Structures are given as structure tokens and as C-alpha cells.
Amino acid sequence: MKINIFFTLTALLLLTFLYPVAGQQAGSDWKAGVAKVKITPHQDMWMAGYASRTSPSEGTLHELWAKALFLEDAAGQQVLLVTADLLGFPKTLSDQIRDRLEEQWGLSRSQIILNSSHTHSGPVLANSLSGIYLLNQVQQEKIDQYTQWLEQQIYSLCEKAARSVKPARVYASNGVVRFQVNRRNNDESQIAQLSDLQGPNDYAVPVLKVENMKGRIQAVAFGYACHPTVLNGQQWSGDYPGFAQIEIENKYKGATALFFQGAGADQNPMPRRTVPLAKQYGQELAAAVERVLHEDMYLLRPGIQTAYSEIELEFDTPPTKEYLLAFRDKNEGFMKAWAEDMLGLINSGTPFPTSYPYPVQVWKLGEQTIVALGGELLVNYSVGLKKALGNELFVMGYSNDVMAYIPDEKVLKEGRYEGEVSQMVYGLPARWKTGIEQQITDEVIRLAKQLR
């Protein structure tokens, strides 16, 4: 009897070794490379995100970074995730980087995600919200020079990540943290007295873990859907995502932490406006990531599928010359500047654009689906897409091109900043036409079905 039990156990152990559980077997067939580069400006420059600033930067709270994670599956399929402490990648810069990567490395747009954290304590970039800043010629030249330098830094970063690939295992899971507050539905001035927060939210903390074959963490890519607007001072910083990345990299020596922004366009960290609060939220987010890293994460099968498209989002009826003249005369600041810009187009005979090419992207890394959408994406997109594609879905906003706010249908109808006024900030002629939420959602689902 003892001999039979011995042989049975031996046979089971051999079977387990020869035929591992699905998801465990192929984990070792991944290859991964990671790199990071400091992108803090070397001089004072105008800072991005707030029209209320009246002077350039004054020093550094902590460094700004761009980081890259390069993955290759068992069949040689490749993807590249780039994250950066920037307000957003404007289309011109994004296209230049992606075109160069395709030319030099053969990576198509579907294989590349450029995601910005949306920190409001980073530098202004060329062709990005330039109409809202009080720029003189010297400051504009600094911005143009920095943008050219940044493009080269990011390209070199991607090269370094691609050349450093080694065998790895890749895991995925979701955590949770709850400092985001829907800013459209809750009065920030009353936040300390509120006991019942209103409005849609997405508290998920999506996490990708990359470890080498010895089990040492090589990279942690994680996200959250919340504006990095704790800080509004004059020092460079990545805001709470920057503090979260510092915390994780200090905890896991030798690992690179990459933060990606989610559908956080209508979510603010509250309360805010102090450095200790930014550190606190960073520590909370890092703790949520660390908890996930210590739990059983799903070991992803080494398979990569990607899909990408650009759909034409239409603008609503453009303003007339009469409307713009009246609007200009009764407004100041960026609203007045917008009206003058639109009048300039009319007077020069330049037609208003009627639509915008909006980037939609879907990845499947093994069993994990990732959706990456452009613009300042509102949280209801994440809520709706998770209902359609599963609650474990990773949703990124601010990816590949940040051209405007992307409101859901309800917010588009209501207007206010996210639904209407923000279009002026981005220099667009009108609000989006009704139906964009369905158009974007349908395209995501269409691309996701291609990858099943």
C-alpha cells in the first residue's frame, strides 16, 4: 500500500512538472525590458495646467521622469508602454515619436501607448494649450527647445528599454484606493463636512508586475483615475503619482515604477493644495499597489494582441462671427483669447475643423485586456467599458494624444467646464456633437472583439 502511494505521488509530481497549469506554463516565455530617463527641465520654464499662473517655475520638489516598459511574447510580438510626468502628449509630439519608432523599430501605432500622468506641475509643451499661458518670446523659445529635446529623450528611452529585454514573468491584478472625488458632484469648499459623496467613481488601481526568472521585481506599472492637482505651486513635481512612484521604487530596490493615468478627468484628490497631502495620497496609492504585489496576482500567458484606430469625432455647430464678437467683448483671459483666435480664422478665410481624429487602442496581454483612449477621459467611460468588457479591465485615458476633454453624454448635455468651456481651453471651435460616448464605446468593443 505504501509503495502504491509513493508511486502515485511521484507520478503526480512528474505530471505537474511536465504539464503545468494553464497560465503558469507560459509565464516564463515573456521577455521584458525597462528604462527610465529624467525629463526635469534644466532651466526655469512656464508650467502646464493652470491658466492662473503668472510666472515660470521656481525649483524642483522632485524630479520628473519618462519611463518605458517593452514586452515581447513567445511568438515575438511586441508592445511598448511609455509613461511620463507631463500634462499630456500633444498630437504633433506623439505622432513624431510614434512615426520614428515605426520607422526604426517596425512598431505600429497599435503596439505603442504614450500615456501622460497629467501632472499640473510639469512643463508646457509646444502645440499644447499654448493659448492659455502668458508667454513671451523667450518663454516660447524655451518651450520649443525643450519639446525637441524631450522627443529625443523619449526615443532614446524606448531604444534602451527595447535593447534590455530579458526573460520575465508578467502578472496582473486590480487594487483599490479611495481619495478621488467627483468634482462635478461635490463642492470642494465643503469637502470636510460632506459625509456622503456624490457622482460616479472608479477606485480601481490596475497593476502589472514584471519579475525576472529569479522572482525579483523588475517593473511595476500601475494606474489610477484622478487628476494630479494636489499641488499648484511653482516647483516641478509629478504630484501624487510622482510620490507614489518614489515610494514603490524605494521599497523595491532596482525596480522601475511606471504610473499611467486612467479616466480621471472629472476626479480630483480632495482635500488638496499642500505637499504633505500630495505625499499622503502618493503613499496611499503605493500601499494599494504593494498590497496587490503581495497577493496572488494572475500570471499572464505570454501572448500579445493589439488593435488601433482613429475615429472622427464631430464638433457641434461652430460659432458665428457675431457671437464671437459679443463673447470677446464680455470676457477676459482664455475665453477672450479663444474668441480672438476663432475670429482670426474667420477673418483669414480658414474654415473651422468639423471633426477630430480620436485615437482608440486595445491591447491583450495574455488574459488581461487594456483599453487606451485619448484626451481627458471622464470616469463614466471606465464604468461603462467595465460593464461591457469585464470588471478586471484596465482603462487608460490621456493616451497618445490629449486634445480635449472627452465627456460622456450626460456631461455633454449638462455643459459646464468638462462639457463645454474646456473646448475653449484647447482651442477647439465648439463642443463635441451629441453621440460621441456611443461612438467611442462601440469602437472599443469592435476592436476588443478582433482580439478574442
GUDO-586984 format. One record per residue (C-alpha): residue number from 1; residue in one letter; x, y, z. Coordinates in steps of 0.1 Angstrom, whole numbers, plus 2048, in hexadecimal, padded with zeros to 3 digits. Layout:
BEGIN
   seq   type     x     y     z
   NUM      a     X     Y     Z
...
REM end
This chain:
BEGIN
   seq   type     x     y     z
     1      m   800   800   800
     2      k   81C   818   809
     3      i   82E   810   7E9
     4      n   80E   818   7D4
     5      i   80A   83A   7E6
     6      f   82F   842   7E0
     7      f   82C   83A   7BA
     8      t   80B   84E   7B8
     9      l   81A   86D   7C8
    10      t   839   86A   7B2
    11      a   824   867   793
    12      l   80F   886   79D
    13      l   82F   89A   7A3
    14      l   83C   890   780
    15      l   81C   899   770
    16      t   81C   8BB   781
    17      f   83F   8C2   775
    18      l   839   8B7   752
    19      y   816   8C6   74E
    20      p   814   8E6   763
    21      v   7F3   8F7   76A
    22      a   7E7   90E   74E
    23      g   7F3   931   754
    24      q   812   924   768
    25      q   822   911   74C
    26      a   827   92E   733
    27      g   830   948   74D
    28      s   855   943   747
    29      d   852   949   721
    30      w   84E   96E   726
    31      k   86B   986   720
    32      a   86B   9A8   730
    33      g   881   9C7   72F
    34      v   87D   9E6   744
    35      a   88E   A08   744
    36      k   88A   A2B   753
    37      v   897   A4E   74B
    38      k   895   A6E   75F
    39      i   882   A89   74C
    40      t   883   AA5   765
    41      p   88A   AC6   752
    42      h   8AD   AD4   759
    43      q   8A0   AF8   75A
    44      d   882   B0B   765
    45      m   864   B06   74E
    46      w   83F   B0C   74D
    47      m   82C   AF1   75F
    48      a   80F   ADE   750
    49      g   7EB   ADA   75C
    50      y   7E0   AFB   76D
    51      a   7D7   B1A   75A
    52      s   7DA   B2D   77B
    53      r   800   B2B   77D
    54      t   811   B4C   776
    55      s   836   B42   777
    56      p   84D   B24   76E
    57      s   859   B08   783
    58      e   86E   B0D   7A3
    59      g   882   AEE   7AB
    60      t   87A   AC9   7AF
    61      l   866   AB6   7C9
    62      h   86F   A95   7BA
    63      e   87C   A8B   797
    64      l   866   A84   779
    65      w   86A   A63   767
    66      a   861   A52   747
    67      k   861   A2C   749
    68      a   85D   A0F   730
    69      l   852   9EB   733
    70      f   859   9D5   715
    71      l   849   9B3   713
    72      e   84D   996   6FB
    73      d   838   976   6FB
    74      a   841   952   6F2
    75      a   83A   958   6CD
    76      g   84F   978   6CB
    77      q   832   990   6CC
    78      q   83C   9B1   6DD
    79      v   82C   9CE   6EF
    80      l   83A   9EE   6FF
    81      l   82B   A02   71B
    82      v   839   A24   722
    83      t   82E   A39   740
    84      a   839   A5C   748
    85      d   835   A78   762
    86      l   824   A8F   749
    87      l   803   AA0   745
    88      g   7FD   A8E   725
    89      f   80D   A83   704
    90      p   801   A9B   6E9
    91      k   7F9   A8C   6C7
    92      t   818   A9A   6B5
    93      l   830   A8D   6CF
    94      s   81F   A6B   6D2
    95      d   81E   A66   6AC
    96      q   843   A6F   6A9
    97      i   84D   A56   6C4
    98      r   836   A3A   6B7
    99      d   840   A40   692
   100      r   865   A3E   69C
   101      l   860   A1E   6B0
   102      e   84D   A0E   692
   103      e   869   A19   67A
   104      q   886   A0D   690
   105      w   876   9EF   6A3
   106      g   859   9E5   68E
   107      l   840   9EB   6AA
   108      s   81E   9F6   69E
   109      r   807   A0E   6AF
   110      s   7F3   9F1   6BE
   111      q   813   9E5   6D0
   112      i   81B   A06   6E1
   113      i   80A   A18   6FE
   114      l   816   A3A   708
   115      n   805   A43   729
   116      s   809   A63   73D
   117      s   802   A65   762
   118      h   7F2   A88   75D
   119      t   806   A98   778
   120      h   7FF   ABD   77A
   121      s   823   AC3   787
   122      g   835   ABA   767
   123      p   840   ACF   749
   124      v   82C   ADE   72D
   125      l   832   ACD   70C
   126      a   830   ADB   6E9
   127      n   80E   AD9   6D9
   128      s   7FD   AD2   6F9
   129      l   7E4   AEA   70A
   130      s   7FC   B07   701
   131      g   7DE   B1F   6FE
   132      i   7D8   B20   724
   133      y   7FB   B29   72F
   134      l   80B   B4C   732
   135      l   829   B44   71C
   136      n   842   B5C   70F
   137      q   85A   B54   6F2
   138      v   876   B48   70A
   139      q   85F   B30   71C
   140      q   851   B23   6FB
   141      e   874   B1C   6EE
   142      k   87C   B08   70E
   143      i   85C   AF4   709
   144      d   865   AEC   6E5
   145      q   888   AE2   6EE
   146      y   87D   ACC   70B
   147      t   863   ABB   6F5
   148      q   87E   AB2   6DB
   149      w   895   AA5   6F7
   150      l   879   A91   707
   151      e   871   A7F   6E6
   152      q   895   A73   6E4
   153      q   895   A69   708
   154      i   876   A54   705
   155      y   882   A44   6E5
   156      s   8A4   A3B   6F5
   157      l   891   A2E   714
   158      c   87C   A16   6FE
   159      e   89C   A0A   6ED
   160      k   8AC   A03   70E
   161      a   88D   9EF   71A
   162      a   88B   9DB   6FA
   163      r   8B0   9D2   6FB
   164      s   8AE   9C7   71F
   165      v   895   9AA   71C
   166      k   89A   98B   731
   167      p   884   96D   73A
   168      a   868   977   752
   169      r   847   96F   760
   170      v   829   987   75E
   171      y   80D   989   777
   172      a   7ED   99E   779
   173      s   7D3   9A8   793
   174      n   7BE   9C5   7A1
   175      g   7C1   9D6   7C2
   176      v   7AD   9F2   7D1
   177      v   7B2   A15   7E1
   178      r   798   A30   7E8
   179      f   7A6   A53   7E8
   180      q   796   A5D   7C7
   181      v   777   A73   7C9
   182      n   75F   A7B   7AC
   183      r   765   AA0   7A9
   184      r   745   AA7   795
   185      n   72E   A99   7B0
   186      n   740   AA4   7D0
   187      d   748   AC7   7DD
   188      e   76D   AC8   7E4
   189      s   769   AE4   7FD
   190      q   751   ACE   811
   191      i   765   AAE   80E
   192      a   76E   AAC   833
   193      q   749   AAD   83C
   194      l   73D   A94   822
   195      s   734   A71   82F
   196      d   724   A65   80F
   197      l   738   A6A   7EF
   198      q   724   A6C   7CE
   199      g   72B   A63   7AA
   200      p   73B   A46   797
   201      n   75E   A3A   7A2
   202      d   777   A1F   799
   203      y   78D   A16   7B7
   204      a   7A0   9FA   7A5
   205      v   7C6   9F9   7A6
   206      p   7D1   9E4   788
   207      v   7F3   9D4   78C
   208      l   80B   9C2   775
   209      k   828   9B1   785
   210      v   847   9A6   771
   211      e   860   990   783
   212      n   87F   97E   777
   213      m   884   959   778
   214      k   892   95A   79B
   215      g   872   96B   7A7
   216      r   881   98D   7AC
   217      i   869   9AA   7A2
   218      q   876   9BC   783
   219      a   859   9D4   77C
   220      v   838   9DD   78B
   221      a   81F   9F0   774
   222      f   801   9FD   787
   223      g   7E5   A16   782
   224      y   7CA   A2A   792
   225      a   7AE   A41   785
   226      c   7B3   A62   796
   227      h   7C1   A85   78C
   228      p   7E4   A8B   799
   229      t   7DA   AAD   7A6
   230      v   7E2   AAC   7CB
   231      l   7FE   AC6   7C4
   232      n   7FB   AE7   7B3
   233      g   81D   AF7   7BC
   234      q   83B   B00   7A7
   235      q   851   AE1   7AD
   236      w   855   AC4   795
   237      s   845   AA4   7A1
   238      g   831   A86   796
   239      d   817   A8E   7B2
   240      y   808   A70   7C4
   241      p   811   A57   7A7
   242      g   835   A63   7AA
   243      f   836   A5C   7D0
   244      a   825   A3A   7CA
   245      q   840   A30   7B1
   246      i   85C   A3C   7C9
   247      e   84C   A28   7E5
   248      i   84B   A08   7D1
   249      e   86E   A0B   7C3
   250      n   87B   A11   7E6
   251      k   869   9F2   7F2
   252      y   874   9DC   7D5
   253      k   898   9E5   7CE
   254      g   8A2   9E1   7AA
   255      a   87E   9E1   79E
   256      t   86F   9FC   787
   257      a   84C   A09   790
   258      l   837   A16   773
   259      f   817   A2A   77A
   260      f   7FB   A2C   760
   261      q   7DE   A43   762
   262      g   7BB   A35   760
   263      a   799   A44   758
   264      g   79E   A5F   772
   265      a   794   A7F   760
   266      d   777   A87   778
   267      q   788   A79   797
   268      n   79D   A8E   7AF
   269      p   7B1   A85   7CE
   270      m   79F   A96   7EB
   271      p   7A8   AA7   801
   272      r   7C7   AB5   7F0
   273      r   7E1   AD1   7EB
   274      t   7FC   AC6   803
   275      v   81C   AB2   7FE
   276      p   814   A9B   81C
   277      l   7F3   A92   80C
   278      a   804   A8A   7EB
   279      k   81C   A74   7FE
   280      q   7FF   A64   811
   281      y   7EC   A5B   7F1
   282      g   80B   A4E   7E1
   283      q   811   A38   7FF
   284      e   7ED   A2C   7FF
   285      l   7F0   A23   7DA
   286      a   811   A12   7DF
   287      a   803   9FE   7FC
   288      a   7E6   9F2   7E6
   289      v   7FF   9E7   7CC
   290      e   815   9D5   7E6
   291      r   7F7   9C3   7F4
   292      v   7F0   9B5   7D1
   293      l   814   9AB   7CC
   294      h   813   996   7EC
   295      e   7F2   985   7E2
   296      d   7ED   96A   7C7
   297      m   7EE   97C   7A6
   298      y   7E4   96C   786
   299      l   802   95E   773
   300      l   7FC   969   74F
   301      r   800   951   731
   302      p   81B   960   71A
   303      g   805   96B   6FE
   304      i   802   98E   6EF
   305      q   7E6   99B   6D9
   306      t   7E1   9C0   6D0
   307      a   7C8   9D5   6BD
   308      y   7C7   9FA   6B6
   309      s   7B1   A13   6A3
   310      e   7AA   A37   6A0
   311      i   785   A41   69E
   312      e   778   A63   693
   313      l   767   A74   6B0
   314      e   751   A90   6A3
   315      f   74D   AB3   6B1
   316      d   72C   AC3   6B7
   317      t   720   AE2   6A4
   318      p   73D   AFC   6A3
   319      p   739   B1F   6B1
   320      t   730   B3C   69A
   321      k   744   B5C   696
   322      e   729   B70   6A8
   323      y   729   B58   6C6
   324      l   74F   B59   6C8
   325      l   751   B7F   6C8
   326      a   738   B81   6E4
   327      f   749   B65   6F7
   328      r   76B   B75   6F4
   329      d   75F   B97   701
   330      k   74F   B89   720
   331      n   76A   B70   72B
   332      e   78F   B71   736
   333      g   7AC   B58   738
   334      f   7AB   B38   724
   335      m   786   B3D   719
   336      k   78F   B5E   709
   337      a   7AE   B4F   6F9
   338      w   799   B33   6EB
   339      a   780   B4B   6DB
   340      e   79C   B5F   6CC
   341      d   7AC   B3F   6BE
   342      m   78B   B34   6AF
   343      l   785   B56   6A0
   344      g   7A8   B55   691
   345      l   79F   B35   67F
   346      i   77F   B44   671
   347      n   791   B64   666
   348      s   7AC   B50   654
   349      g   792   B3A   642
   350      t   79E   B1B   654
   351      p   781   B03   659
   352      f   77B   AF5   67C
   353      p   784   AD0   680
   354      t   764   ABB   680
   355      s   773   A9C   691
   356      y   792   A8E   6A3
   357      p   7A5   A6D   69E
   358      y   7A1   A5C   6C0
   359      p   7B8   A3F   6CA
   360      v   7A9   A1F   6D6
   361      q   7BF   A02   6E1
   362      v   7BB   9DF   6F0
   363      w   7D6   9C7   6FC
   364      k   7D3   9A3   708
   365      l   7F1   998   71D
   366      g   7E8   974   722
   367      e   7C7   975   733
   368      q   7C9   99A   73D
   369      t   7B6   9B3   727
   370      i   7C3   9D7   727
   371      v   7B0   9F4   717
   372      a   7C3   A14   710
   373      l   7AF   A33   705
   374      g   7BA   A56   6FC
   375      g   7B0   A77   70D
   376      e   7A5   A7F   730
   377      l   78E   A61   735
   378      l   771   A64   74D
   379      v   76C   A48   766
   380      n   74B   A3B   757
   381      y   75E   A2D   73A
   382      s   771   A16   752
   383      v   750   A0D   763
   384      g   73E   A05   742
   385      l   75B   9F2   732
   386      k   75F   9DC   751
   387      k   73B   9D3   74F
   388      a   740   9C9   72B
   389      l   762   9B8   72D
   390      g   766   9AD   751
   391      n   76E   9BD   772
   392      e   793   9B2   770
   393      l   798   9C9   751
   394      f   7B4   9E3   753
   395      v   7A9   A05   745
   396      m   7C2   A20   73C
   397      g   7B9   A44   732
   398      y   7D2   A5E   728
   399      s   7E1   A46   70F
   400      n   7F3   A4F   6EE
   401      d   7E2   A71   6EA
   402      v   7D3   A89   703
   403      m   7BE   AA0   6ED
   404      a   79F   AA8   703
   405      y   788   A9B   71F
   406      i   775   A7C   715
   407      p   753   A7F   727
   408      d   739   A64   729
   409      e   716   A6C   71B
   410      k   708   A78   73C
   411      v   725   A91   742
   412      l   724   A9C   71D
   413      k   6FF   AA5   722
   414      e   706   AB7   743
   415      g   723   ACB   735
   416      r   737   ADF   74F
   417      y   75D   ADB   74E
   418      e   761   AB6   744
   419      g   745   AB7   72B
   420      e   749   AD9   71A
   421      v   761   AF3   728
   422      s   780   ADD   727
   423      q   77D   ADB   701
   424      m   787   B00   701
   425      v   7A6   AF8   717
   426      y   7B1   ADF   6FC
   427      g   7AA   AF8   6E0
   428      l   78E   AE4   6D0
   429      p   771   AF5   6BD
   430      a   754   AE5   6CF
   431      r   749   ACA   6E7
   432      w   747   AA6   6DB
   433      k   729   A9B   6C8
   434      t   710   A85   6DA
   435      g   717   A60   6D7
   436      i   73D   A5E   6DE
   437      e   739   A48   6FC
   438      q   728   A2D   6E8
   439      q   740   A32   6CB
   440      i   75E   A2D   6E1
   441      t   750   A10   6F4
   442      d   745   9FE   6D4
   443      e   768   A01   6C6
   444      v   778   9F4   6E5
   445      i   761   9D6   6E5
   446      r   767   9D0   6C0
   447      l   78D   9D0   6C4
   448      a   78B   9BA   6E3
   449      k   777   9A0   6D0
   450      q   792   99F   6B6
   451      l   7AA   993   6D1
   452      r   796   976   6DF
REM end
